[in-house]
């Protein structure tokens, strides 16, 4: 999960291009599902249920701040599970 949180931090800081981050975020969850599940199954299930829906809402020209705010809120909640 620490690698996931580092990835999120890079995305939220703008180190990763907004649209690339919004697309790759869902792929990250799929590619690292087993590893994340072994570390925290409940948080991983929550993230896999919620984050893909948020990434689907992204459209060209959309203001990234709303997306970043929502992702941050979801990730912070996952840290409590």
N, C-alpha and C positions, 0 to 999 in steps of 0.2 A: 504494500500500500504506500510505502514511503516513495517509491519511484513514481507512482501515480500522482501523489501530492506534489512532487517536484515538477512533474509534467504540467500539472494544473497551474502551479505558480508561474512557470515560464509562459504559459498561455495568457494568464491574467495580467502579467506584467507587460505584455506586448512583445516579448522576445520572439514569439511565434506569430506570424501573420494571422490576423483575425479570421479570415475565411479558411485558411489552412487549419488553424486550430479548431474551428467549429466543425470541420469535416473530419479531421483526424481524431478528434476526441472520441467519437463513437467507435472508430476502428481500434483505438487504443484499448477500449473496454473489451472488445471482442478478442483482440490478440493476446491480452494479458489476463483473461478471465480466470483461468485455472490458478495462476499464481496469486491473483488478488483474492480469490475465493479461499485459498488455503490460509491466507493471512487474516481475513475477516469476511466470512461468508455473508453475514447480515448486511454489512455496508456495501459489499459488492452487488448483492441482489438489489438493494435499494438504488444504487447508482445505475445499474443496468435497466432498471424500470423507468427511471426519471430522466436521466441525461439524454438518451436518444431523442426523446420528444422535444427537448429544448433545442437540440442541434437542428432538428427538422424545421424549426421556425425561422431560421436564418435565411434572409433573402438579400440579394445584391442591393447595396445602398442603405442597408439597415444600420442604425447606430449601434456600434459594438457595446456601449456601456450597459445597455439593458441586458444583453446576453451575458456579459461578464458578471454583472450583479446577480443574475439568476444562478449561474454556474457556481459562483462563490457561496451563495446561500445553500445550494444543494450539497456541495462538498463539505461545508462546515457541519451540516446536519449529519452527513455520513461519518464524520469523525466522532460523533457521540454514540454511534451504534456499536 
